[in-house]
């Protein structure tokens, strides 16, 4: 196998993105090393005023999850928060993140975007980004809940894995001994 090979990211039967996968010379395991593209239905979900759940890891190793407004900024997923929030501090310490969203009309139709923070943008640019999110989510020109002294930060996330699952997710190969395939995503749970 070549050192770097372009492969498609799959979840069940649906191609959800592409990225490069590198095979580690020591372990032989595959490690994502480039951006997954956000296209089609998943891109539409990010461009619409949907709430996303942002998961980070705290200093003690515990998960921390926040509902967030999100959007796209070039090839990055963009969220915005206040300086000093737990999620911002967690991401400065550990840039790995997961975002999830489920369709409000079908909670079994869900998307997960894993990635890493590549940039924190502060100042006027972060404030204008928050105003764009405000317009998208609540139809107002300016973010109405800014407190005196509060400083905003725009967080740009490079997607490394993008998954779209509808229905029951298949098990990874080998997880269920003696059962070659778990139910397909379109089959009901049993």
PENORNOR-V233648 format. One record per backbone hydrogen bond with DSSP energy under -1.0 kcal/mol. NH is the residue of the N-H (numbers start at 1). CO is the residue of the C=O. If there is no record, write none. Layout:
BEGIN
NH:CO
NH:CO
END
This chain:
BEGIN
5:21
7:19
9:17
11:14
14:11
16:9
19:7
21:5
22:31
23:3
24:29
28:24
31:22
33:20
36:159
42:39
43:39
44:40
45:41
46:42
47:43
48:44
50:48
52:68
53:100
54:66
55:98
56:64
58:62
61:58
64:56
66:54
68:52
71:78
73:76
76:73
77:157
78:71
79:155
81:153
83:151
85:82
89:85
90:86
91:87
92:88
93:89
94:90
97:115
98:55
99:113
100:53
101:111
103:109
109:106
110:165
111:101
112:163
113:99
114:161
115:97
116:158
117:95
118:156
119:156
121:154
127:123
128:124
129:125
130:126
131:127
132:128
133:129
134:130
135:131
136:132
137:133
138:134
150:147
153:81
154:121
155:79
156:119
157:77
158:116
160:114
161:114
163:112
165:110
167:108
175:172
179:176
187:184
END
